[in-house]
Amino acid sequence: MTAMLIGYARCSTDQQDLTAQREALVGLGVSLKRIYVDHGLTGANRARPGLREALAACRAGDTLVVTKLDRLARSLPDARDIVDELTARDVKLSIGGSVHEPDRSCGPLAVQRPRHGRRI
């Protein structure tokens, strides 16, 4: 089976428009029929129908595509939980065209640790 690109777009208020995100996802290679959206829902709440549908549409080898990390999650712990779920299912995450590689320490969600007591 061929790997697919699955897109996810979200805006927090009903007054915001998803057009720019949809266009960006299409520009990143996602088919319009493979874009799932949440309109008027905060990213702080994981219970979002569009996100649930996007995650359900992903199969092993597929890539979930978002334009920016804050469209997927509003907190680092939530983003890590989503990435862990995707990784366990052998699904990649593309953030604005950069594919997250969980086995690389310099992936987009990697946490830099201070060296020798210095803060970063």
Salt bridges, closest charged atoms under 4 A:
ASP70 OD1 - ARG71 NE 3.14
ASP70 OD2 - ARG74 NH1 3.27
ASP78 OD1 - ARG46 NH1 3.74
GLU85 OE1 - ARG46 NH2 2.71
GLU85 OE2 - ARG89 NH1 3.57
GLU101 OE2 - ARG104 NH1 3.53
